[in-house]
Amino acid sequence: MAEASREHDRCVARVPIFAGLSEGDQDLVTGLARPLLLRAGEEAYAGSGDGPRLLVVHAGRLTVYRPAADGGERLLRVLGPGDFTGEEAVLTGRPSRDGVRAVEDTRLCSFSHRELTALLGRHSRVAVQLLASVAARLGEAEDRLDALTSRDVVARLAGYLLGLPVTHASDGPWVALPIPKKDVASLLDTTPESLSRALGRLASRGTIVIDGSRVALADPDALLALAGE
């Protein structure tokens, strides 16, 4: 029980919407959190009968996707530790339109719609922070839409690579693709074939060096110029 409580504490402390609460209020939030473990490939809402929930990633990674009309999937976001999803469903009380799948074994904290609604009624600061997070997501969606409609695949790829966490090594900076290349293609609204060609173009220019899922940023300035940043 003590270990579960510490797990919840870490989840609550990681989430920006709870960060401004007092220690006592964070303890109240901790009491609402339920631990959840998803194995790689497992769906978050599969078989769930307890209604809309806010999901907070403690360790691991999730993909958030939306089913497409052609029977495929449209990848929306990739979530890591401290990220969360389900805020729209929690605010409206309606089931989420999006699917959530674990990329790898992932530990989560889960909050129900009923309990979070009561919490928002008692703590206006949490409500304001949650609204701010929704506004930030909306801004990100608008930026992404602008990038998809105004930039080619190479430029979108350059921006994506620059947005990944960078590891600095003796041979220069590099990033690791956190998801399979087919999912990167979906995220960038292109095909796997077009993504492969874009990666090949950047590699042939000496801008990047590809080693499996590891991509060395051989010329970061060139990537910045391509991304228009």
DRENBAGU-573257 format. One record per atom (N, C-alpha, C, CB): y negated, x, z negated; residue in one letter. Coordinates in steps of 0.2 Angstrom, whole numbers, padded with zeros to 4 digits, always signed. Last residue first. Glycine has a CB too. Layout:
N
YXZa;...
END
This chain:
229
-0138+0063+0194e;-0140+0063+0187e;-0145+0069+0186e;-0134+0064+0182e;-0130+0061+0205g;-0137+0059+0205g;-0140+0059+0198g;-0137+0052+0208g;-0118+0066+0207a;-0118+0060+0203a;-0125+0057+0203a;-0116+0061+0196a;-0121+0078+0214l;-0118+0073+0217l;-0118+0066+0214l;-0110+0075+0218l;-0128+0085+0204a;-0131+0083+0210a;-0128+0078+0213a;-0132+0089+0214a;-0117+0087+0195l;-0123+0083+0193l;-0127+0081+0199l;-0127+0087+0188l;-0109+0095+0203l;-0107+0088+0200l;-0112+0084+0198l;-0101+0089+0195l;-0117+0106+0203a;-0115+0102+0209a;-0113+0095+0208a;-0110+0106+0214a;-0116+0110+0190d;-0123+0108+0193d;-0122+0104+0199d;-0127+0114+0194d;-0103+0113+0188p;-0105+0107+0185p;-0112+0105+0188p;-0107+0108+0177p;-0091+0120+0195d;-0098+0120+0197d;-0101+0113+0194d;-0099+0120+0205d;-0078+0119+0189a;-0080+0125+0192a;-0088+0126+0193a;-0077+0127+0198a;-0071+0111+0178l;-0077+0110+0181l;-0080+0116+0183l;-0082+0106+0176l;-0054+0108+0180a;-0059+0113+0178a;-0065+0111+0182a;-0056+0120+0180a;-0043+0096+0175v;-0048+0097+0180v;-0054+0102+0177v;-0051+0090+0183v;-0027+0091+0172r;-0032+0095+0170r;-0037+0097+0176r;-0030+0102+0167r;-0016+0085+0177s;-0021+0080+0174s;-0027+0084+0172s;-0018+0076+0169s;-0014+0097+0189g;-0011+0091+0186g;-0017+0086+0184g;-0007+0093+0180g;-0027+0105+0191d;-0021+0107+0189d;-0017+0102+0185d;-0022+0114+0184d;-0041+0108+0202i;-0036+0103+0199i;-0030+0106+0197i;-0035+0097+0204i;-0057+0113+0200v;-0050+0115+0201v;-0046+0111+0198v;-0050+0123+0199v;-0073+0109+0209i;-0068+0108+0203i;-0061+0111+0205i;-0066+0100+0202i;-0080+0115+0219t;-0084+0111+0213t;-0079+0110+0207t;-0086+0104+0216t;-0075+0120+0230g;-0075+0124+0224g;-0079+0121+0219g;-0078+0131+0226g;-0073+0111+0241r;-0080+0114+0240r;-0080+0119+0234r;-0085+0109+0239r;-0060+0107+0238s;-0061+0112+0244s;-0068+0115+0244s;-0060+0108+0250s;-0062+0099+0227a;-0059+0105+0226a;-0060+0110+0232a;-0051+0103+0226a;-0069+0088+0233l;-0073+0092+0228l;-0069+0099+0227l;-0073+0088+0221l;-0059+0084+0242r;-0066+0086+0245r;-0069+0090+0239r;-0070+0080+0247r;-0049+0080+0233g;-0048+0085+0238g;-0054+0088+0241g;-0044+0083+0244g;-0055+0069+0227l;-0053+0075+0223l;-0052+0081+0228l;-0047+0074+0219l;-0056+0061+0238a;-0062+0063+0235a;-0061+0069+0231a;-0065+0057+0231a;-0042+0059+0241r;-0047+0062+0246r;-0053+0065+0243r;-0049+0057+0252r;-0039+0052+0230s;-0036+0059+0232s;-0040+0062+0237s;-0028+0058+0234s;-0046+0040+0231l;-0047+0045+0226l;-0045+0052+0227l;-0044+0042+0219l;-0040+0035+0243s;-0047+0037+0243s;-0049+0042+0237s;-0052+0031+0243s;-0028+0032+0237e;-0028+0037+0243e;-0035+0039+0244e;-0026+0033+0250e;-0030+0023+0227p;-0028+0030+0225p;-0028+0035+0231p;-0020+0029+0223p;-0046+0015+0231t;-0039+0015+0231t;-0037+0022+0229t;-0037+0014+0239t;-0059+0009+0219t;-0057+0012+0225t;-0049+0012+0225t;-0060+0019+0226t;-0066+0007+0207d;-0066+0002+0212d;-0064+0005+0219d;-0072-0001+0212d;-0064+0016+0196l;-0069+0018+0201l;-0070+0013+0207l;-0068+0025+0203l;-0052+0010+0191l;-0059+0010+0187l;-0065+0012+0191l;-0058+0016+0181l;-0043+0013+0201s;-0045+0006+0199s;-0051+0006+0195s;-0039+0003+0195s;-0043+0027+0199a;-0045+0024+0206a;-0047+0017+0205a;-0039+0024+0211a;-0037+0028+0187v;-0044+0031+0188v;-0047+0028+0194v;-0044+0039+0189v;-0025+0023+0190d;-0029+0019+0185d;-0037+0022+0186d;-0027+0020+0178d;-0020+0033+0198k;-0020+0026+0200k;-0025+0022+0196k;-0013+0023+0201k;-0020+0044+0189k;-0025+0044+0194k;-0025+0037+0197k;-0023+0049+0199k;-0018+0039+0171p;-0015+0041+0178p;-0020+0040+0183p;-0009+0037+0180p;-0030+0045+0159i;-0026+0040+0162i;-0023+0042+0169i;-0029+0033+0163i;-0038+0055+0156p;-0035+0052+0151p;-0030+0047+0153p;-0040+0049+0146p;-0039+0071+0163l;-0039+0064+0165l;-0035+0060+0160l;-0036+0063+0172l;-0049+0083+0154a;-0042+0080+0155a;-0043+0073+0157a;-0037+0081+0149a;-0060+0096+0159v;-0058+0090+0157v;-0051+0088+0158v;-0063+0084+0159v;-0068+0112+0156w;-0063+0108+0159w;-0062+0101+0156w;-0056+0111+0160w;-0078+0127+0158p;-0077+0120+0155p;-0072+0116+0159p;-0083+0116+0155p;-0070+0144+0158g;-0075+0139+0159g;-0074+0132+0157g;-0076+0138+0167g;-0061+0152+0153d;-0062+0152+0161d;-0067+0146+0163d;-0055+0151+0164d;-0061+0150+0140s;-0064+0157+0142s;-0065+0157+0150s;-0059+0162+0140s;-0067+0133+0138a;-0062+0138+0137a;-0065+0145+0140a;-0056+0137+0141a;-0072+0118+0132h;-0074+0124+0134h;-0069+0130+0133h;-0081+0126+0131h;-0069+0102+0137t;-0066+0107+0133t;-0069+0114+0136t;-0059+0107+0132t;-0077+0086+0136v;-0077+0093+0140v;-0074+0098+0134v;-0083+0095+0142v;-0074+0069+0140p;-0075+0075+0135p;-0073+0081+0138p;-0070+0073+0128p;-0082+0063+0155l;-0076+0064+0150l;-0077+0069+0145l;-0070+0066+0155l;-0093+0062+0163g;-0093+0057+0157g;-0087+0058+0152g;-0093+0050+0159g;-0090+0069+0174l;-0095+0072+0169l;-0095+0068+0163l;-0102+0071+0173l;-0080+0061+0180l;-0078+0068+0177l;-0083+0070+0172l;-0077+0073+0183l;-0089+0051+0184y;-0084+0049+0180y;-0081+0056+0176y;-0078+0046+0183y;-0098+0057+0193g;-0100+0054+0187g;-0095+0053+0182g;-0104+0048+0189g;-0088+0060+0203a;-0092+0066+0200a;-0095+0063+0193a;-0098+0068+0204a;-0084+0048+0207l;-0079+0052+0204l;-0083+0058+0200l;-0075+0055+0209l;-0096+0043+0213r;-0093+0040+0207r;-0088+0044+0204r;-0090+0033+0210r;-0097+0053+0224a;-0102+0052+0219a;-0100+0049+0212a;-0108+0049+0221a;-0085+0049+0231v;-0086+0056+0228v;-0091+0056+0223v;-0088+0061+0234v;-0088+0036+0235v;-0082+0037+0230v;-0083+0044+0227v;-0075+0037+0233v;-0106+0033+0235d;-0099+0033+0238d;-0094+0035+0232d;-0099+0038+0244d;-0116+0020+0227r;-0114+0027+0228r;-0107+0027+0231r;-0114+0031+0221r;-0120+0007+0226s;-0125+0012+0229s;-0122+0019+0230s;-0131+0012+0224s;-0110+0000+0220t;-0113-0003+0226t;-0118+0002+0229t;-0117-0009+0224t;-0106+0007+0209l;-0101+0005+0214l;-0104+0002+0220l;-0097-0001+0211l;-0118+0008+0202a;-0115+0014+0204a;-0110+0012+0210a;-0111+0018+0199a;-0121-0005+0198d;-0125-0002+0202d;-0122+0005+0206d;-0131+0001+0198d;-0110-0007+0190l;-0110-0011+0196l;-0115-0008+0201l;-0113-0018+0194l;-0113+0002+0180r;-0107+0003+0184r;-0107-0001+0190r;-0100+0001+0180r;-0124-0004+0175d;-0124+0003+0177d;-0119+0004+0182d;-0125+0008+0172d;-0119-0016+0170e;-0124-0016+0175e;-0124-0009+0179e;-0130-0019+0172e;-0110-0011+0160a;-0107-0015+0166a;-0112-0015+0172a;-0105-0022+0164a;-0119-0006+0151e;-0114-0002+0155e;-0111-0005+0161e;-0109+0000+0150e;-0126-0018+0147g;-0129-0012+0151g;-0125-0008+0155g;-0134-0009+0146g;-0115-0024+0141l;-0118-0027+0147l;-0122-0022+0151l;-0123-0033+0145l;-0113-0015+0130r;-0108-0016+0135r;-0110-0019+0142r;-0102-0020+0132r;-0125-0017+0124a;-0124-0011+0127a;-0118-0011+0132a;-0122-0006+0121a;-0123-0030+0120a;-0129-0029+0124a;-0128-0022+0128a;-0136-0029+0121a;-0113-0028+0111v;-0112-0033+0117v;-0117-0031+0122v;-0112-0040+0115v;-0119-0021+0101s;-0114-0018+0105s;-0112-0022+0111s;-0107-0018+0100s;-0129-0030+0096a;-0131-0024+0100a;-0125-0020+0104a;-0134-0019+0095a;-0120-0039+0091l;-0124-0041+0096l;-0127-0035+0100l;-0130-0045+0094l;-0116-0031+0080l;-0111-0033+0085l;-0115-0036+0091l;-0107-0039+0082l;-0128-0029+0073q;-0124-0023+0076q;-0119-0025+0081q;-0120-0019+0071q;-0130-0042+0069v;-0135-0038+0073v;-0132-0033+0077v;-0141-0036+0069v;-0119-0044+0061a;-0120-0048+0066a;-0125-0045+0071a;-0123-0055+0064a;-0121-0034+0051v;-0115-0034+0055v;-0116-0038+0061v;-0109-0036+0051v;-0133-0040+0045r;-0133-0033+0048r;-0127-0032+0053r;-0133-0028+0043r;-0129-0052+0039s;-0133-0052+0046s;-0133-0045+0049s;-0140-0054+0044s;-0116-0057+0032h;-0119-0050+0033h;-0123-0050+0039h;-0114-0045+0032h;-0110-0070+0032r;-0113-0067+0025r;-0117-0060+0026r;-0107-0065+0021r;-0107-0072+0045g;-0111-0077+0041g;-0114-0074+0035g;-0108-0083+0040g;-0098-0062+0047l;-0105-0062+0051l;-0109-0067+0047l;-0104-0064+0058l;-0087-0067+0039l;-0091-0060+0038l;-0098-0060+0041l;-0086-0054+0040l;-0083-0078+0046a;-0086-0079+0039a;-0090-0072+0037a;-0080-0080+0035a;-0079-0072+0058t;-0085-0076+0058t;-0088-0077+0051t;-0082-0083+0061t;-0068-0064+0053l;-0074-0061+0055l;-0080-0065+0056l;-0073-0057+0062l;-0059-0074+0050e;-0062-0070+0045e;-0068-0066+0047e;-0056-0065+0043e;-0057-0080+0063r;-0059-0084+0057r;-0062-0080+0052r;-0053-0088+0054r;-0053-0070+0071h;-0059-0073+0073h;-0061-0077+0066h;-0058-0078+0078h;-0046-0055+0062s;-0046-0062+0065s;-0052-0065+0067s;-0041-0066+0061s;-0044-0038+0067f;-0048-0043+0063f;-0047-0050+0066f;-0055-0041+0062f;-0034-0023+0066s;-0035-0030+0069s;-0039-0035+0064s;-0028-0033+0071s;-0033-0007+0070c;-0034-0011+0065c;-0036-0018+0068c;-0040-0009+0060c;-0020+0003+0077l;-0025-0001+0078l;-0027-0004+0071l;-0025-0006+0083l;-0012+0017+0086r;-0013+0013+0079r;-0020+0010+0079r;-0013+0018+0073r;-0001+0019+0099t;-0008+0018+0097t;-0008+0014+0091t;-0012+0015+0103t;+0007+0029+0111d;+0008+0025+0105d;+0001+0025+0101d;+0013+0029+0100d;-0003+0026+0126e;+0002+0030+0122e;+0003+0026+0116e;-0001+0037+0121e;-0009+0015+0131v;-0008+0021+0136v;-0003+0025+0133v;-0014+0025+0138v;-0007-0002+0128a;-0007+0005+0125a;-0005+0010+0131a;-0002+0005+0119a;-0018-0015+0135r;-0011-0011+0135r;-0012-0004+0132r;-0008-0011+0142r;-0024-0030+0136v;-0025-0024+0133v;-0018-0021+0132v;-0028-0025+0126v;-0033-0042+0147g;-0027-0039+0144g;-0028-0032+0141g;-0021-0038+0150g;-0045-0054+0145d;-0043-0047+0147d;-0036-0046+0144d;-0048-0042+0145d;-0050-0066+0140r;-0048-0066+0147r;-0045-0059+0150r;-0054-0067+0152r;-0045-0071+0124s;-0048-0066+0128s;-0046-0067+0136s;-0047-0059+0126s;-0048-0087+0118p;-0043-0082+0120p;-0047-0077+0125p;-0037-0084+0122p;-0063-0091+0109r;-0058-0093+0114r;-0054-0086+0116r;-0062-0095+0121r;-0072-0088+0100g;-0066-0092+0097g;-0061-0093+0103g;-0068-0098+0094g;-0083-0081+0103t;-0083-0088+0105t;-0077-0092+0103t;-0082-0087+0113t;-0082-0069+0095l;-0088-0073+0095l;-0087-0080+0097l;-0094-0069+0099l;-0069-0065+0099v;-0070-0066+0092v;-0077-0070+0091v;-0071-0060+0088v;-0071-0063+0113a;-0066-0068+0111a;-0067-0070+0103a;-0059-0066+0111a;-0080-0052+0113e;-0082-0059+0116e;-0077-0064+0113e;-0081-0058+0124e;-0073-0042+0106e;-0079-0045+0103e;-0081-0052+0106e;-0084-0040+0103e;-0062-0035+0111g;-0061-0042+0109g;-0067-0046+0106g;-0055-0042+0104g;-0062-0018+0105t;-0062-0023+0111t;-0060-0030+0108t;-0057-0022+0116t;-0068-0002+0101f;-0065-0008+0100f;-0066-0013+0106f;-0069-0011+0094f;-0067+0016+0096d;-0069+0010+0101d;-0065+0004+0099d;-0067+0012+0108d;-0061+0024+0087g;-0067+0022+0086g;-0070+0016+0091g;-0072+0028+0086g;-0051+0033+0100p;-0052+0032+0093p;-0060+0030+0092p;-0051+0038+0089p;-0054+0024+0116g;-0051+0029+0112g;-0053+0028+0104g;-0053+0036+0114g;-0051+0014+0131l;-0053+0015+0124l;-0050+0020+0120l;-0053+0008+0120l;-0057+0011+0146v;-0052+0015+0143v;-0055+0016+0136v;-0050+0022+0146v;-0060-0004+0156r;-0062+0001+0151r;-0056+0005+0149r;-0066-0002+0146r;-0054-0011+0167l;-0061-0012+0165l;-0064-0006+0161l;-0062-0018+0161l;-0044-0012+0182l;-0046-0009+0175l;-0053-0009+0174l;-0043-0001+0176l;-0037-0026+0188r;-0043-0022+0188r;-0045-0019+0182r;-0049-0027+0190r;-0021-0028+0195e;-0025-0028+0189e;-0031-0024+0191e;-0021-0024+0184e;-0013-0041+0206g;-0014-0034+0203g;-0018-0034+0197g;-0017-0029+0208g;-0014-0053+0212g;-0008-0052+0207g;-0008-0045+0204g;-0002-0052+0211g;-0025-0056+0218d;-0019-0054+0222d;-0013-0052+0218d;-0021-0048+0226d;-0034-0058+0208a;-0032-0064+0212a;-0026-0062+0216a;-0037-0067+0216a;-0030-0048+0193a;-0034-0049+0199a;-0031-0055+0203a;-0034-0043+0204a;-0033-0047+0176p;-0028-0049+0181p;-0033-0050+0187p;-0024-0054+0179p;-0041-0033+0168r;-0042-0041+0170r;-0037-0042+0176r;-0049-0043+0171r;-0040-0022+0154y;-0039-0024+0161y;-0040-0031+0162y;-0033-0021+0165y;-0041-0008+0145v;-0043-0015+0145v;-0043-0017+0152v;-0050-0016+0141v;-0030+0003+0137t;-0033+0001+0143t;-0035-0006+0143t;-0029+0003+0150t;-0031+0014+0123l;-0029+0008+0126l;-0033+0007+0133l;-0031+0002+0121l;-0024+0028+0113r;-0029+0025+0119r;-0026+0019+0121r;-0029+0030+0124r;-0025+0035+0097g;-0022+0034+0103g;-0027+0031+0108g;-0016+0028+0102g;-0031+0028+0082a;-0028+0034+0085a;-0024+0032+0091a;-0023+0038+0080a;-0038+0016+0080h;-0039+0022+0075h;-0036+0028+0078h;-0034+0020+0069h;-0047+0004+0088v;-0043+0010+0089v;-0044+0015+0084v;-0044+0013+0096v;-0048-0013+0084v;-0051-0006+0083v;-0046-0001+0084v;-0055-0006+0076v;-0050-0029+0090l;-0045-0024+0089l;-0049-0017+0089l;-0040-0023+0095l;-0052-0045+0085l;-0056-0039+0086l;-0051-0033+0085l;-0062-0039+0082l;-0044-0060+0092r;-0044-0054+0087r;-0049-0049+0089r;-0037-0052+0085r;-0039-0077+0093p;-0043-0071+0095p;-0044-0066+0090p;-0050-0073+0098p;-0023-0082+0087g;-0029-0083+0090g;-0033-0076+0091g;-0033-0087+0085g;-0009-0079+0084d;-0014-0080+0078d;-0021-0080+0081d;-0013-0075+0073d;+0001-0077+0091g;+0000-0084+0091g;-0006-0085+0086g;+0006-0087+0089g;+0007-0065+0103s;+0002-0066+0098s;+0000-0074+0097s;-0004-0062+0098s;+0014-0061+0114g;+0017-0065+0109g;+0013-0067+0103g;+0023-0061+0107g;+0003-0049+0118a;+0009-0052+0120a;+0013-0055+0114a;+0014-0046+0123a;-0009-0042+0115y;-0009-0049+0114y;-0002-0053+0116y;-0014-0053+0117y;-0006-0029+0119a;-0009-0030+0112a;-0008-0038+0110a;-0016-0029+0112a;+0009-0022+0126e;+0003-0027+0127e;+0000-0029+0120e;+0004-0033+0131e;+0015-0006+0128e;+0015-0012+0125e;+0008-0016+0126e;+0017-0011+0118e;+0013+0007+0133g;+0015+0002+0138g;+0015-0005+0135g;+0022+0003+0141g;+0018+0015+0118a;+0016+0016+0125a;+0018+0010+0130a;+0018+0023+0127a;+0017+0003+0105r;+0020+0008+0108r;+0017+0009+0115r;+0028+0007+0108r;+0005-0001+0092l;+0007-0003+0099l;+0011+0004+0102l;+0001-0005+0104l;+0003-0007+0076l;+0005-0001+0080l;+0008-0004+0087l;+0011+0003+0076l;-0009-0012+0065l;-0005-0014+0071l;-0004-0008+0075l;-0009-0019+0076l;-0016-0019+0049p;-0013-0013+0054p;-0009-0016+0059p;-0009-0008+0049p;-0030-0028+0047r;-0023-0028+0047r;-0021-0023+0052r;-0020-0035+0050r;-0044-0031+0037a;-0041-0028+0042a;-0033-0028+0041a;-0043-0020+0043a;-0050-0036+0026l;-0049-0041+0031l;-0045-0038+0037l;-0055-0044+0035l;-0053-0026+0017g;-0048-0031+0015g;-0046-0036+0021g;-0051-0035+0009g;-0063-0020+0024t;-0056-0016+0024t;-0051-0022+0022t;-0056-0011+0019t;-0074-0028+0021v;-0071-0028+0028v;-0064-0025+0028v;-0076-0024+0032v;-0075-0024+0007l;-0074-0031+0009l;-0071-0032+0016l;-0080-0036+0009l;-0079-0011+0009d;-0072-0013+0005d;-0070-0020+0007d;-0073-0012-0002d;-0091-0012+0014q;-0085-0009+0019q;-0079-0011+0015q;-0086-0002+0019q;-0098-0017+0003d;-0097-0021+0009d;-0091-0019+0014d;-0103-0022+0013d;-0098-0005-0004g;-0094-0011-0007g;-0093-0016-0001g;-0099-0015-0012g;-0105+0004+0003e;-0098+0005+0002e;-0094-0001+0000e;-0097+0011-0003e;-0115-0006+0015s;-0114-0002+0009s;-0106-0001+0008s;-0117-0006+0003s;-0115-0003+0033l;-0114-0007+0027l;-0113-0003+0021l;-0107-0011+0028l;-0116+0004+0045g;-0122+0003+0041g;-0121-0001+0035g;-0128-0001+0045g;-0104+0003+0051a;-0106+0009+0049a;-0112+0009+0044a;-0108+0014+0054a;-0099-0008+0058f;-0098-0008+0051f;-0101-0002+0047f;-0091-0008+0049f;-0102-0005+0071i;-0104-0011+0069i;-0104-0012+0061i;-0101-0017+0072i;-0095+0007+0074p;-0102+0007+0073p;-0105+0001+0070p;-0105+0008+0080p;-0080+0012+0065v;-0083+0007+0070v;-0091+0006+0069v;-0080+0000+0068v;-0075+0021+0056r;-0075+0023+0063r;-0079+0018+0067r;-0068+0024+0066r;-0073+0014+0044a;-0078+0019+0045a;-0079+0022+0052a;-0076+0025+0041a;-0062+0006+0047v;-0069+0003+0046v;-0074+0008+0047v;-0069+0000+0039v;-0052+0015+0049c;-0054+0011+0054c;-0061+0008+0053c;-0049+0005+0055c;-0051+0021+0036r;-0053+0025+0042r;-0055+0021+0048r;-0047+0030+0043r;-0047+0010+0029d;-0054+0013+0027d;-0056+0017+0033d;-0053+0017+0021d;-0035+0008+0034h;-0040+0003+0035h;-0047+0006+0034h;-0039-0003+0031h;-0028+0019+0028e;-0028+0018+0036e;-0034+0013+0037e;-0022+0016+0038e;-0030+0016+0015r;-0033+0022+0017r;-0034+0022+0025r;-0030+0029+0016r;-0021+0005+0014s;-0028+0004+0013s;-0032+0010+0015s;-0029+0004+0005s;-0009+0011+0017a;-0011+0006+0022a;-0019+0005+0020a;-0008+0000+0021a;-0008+0019+0006e;-0008+0023+0012e;-0011+0018+0017e;-0001+0025+0015e;-0006+0010-0004a;-0012+0014-0004a;-0013+0017+0002a;-0011+0019-0010a;+0006+0004+0000m;+0000+0000+0000m;-0006+0004+0000m;+0000-0005-0006m;
END
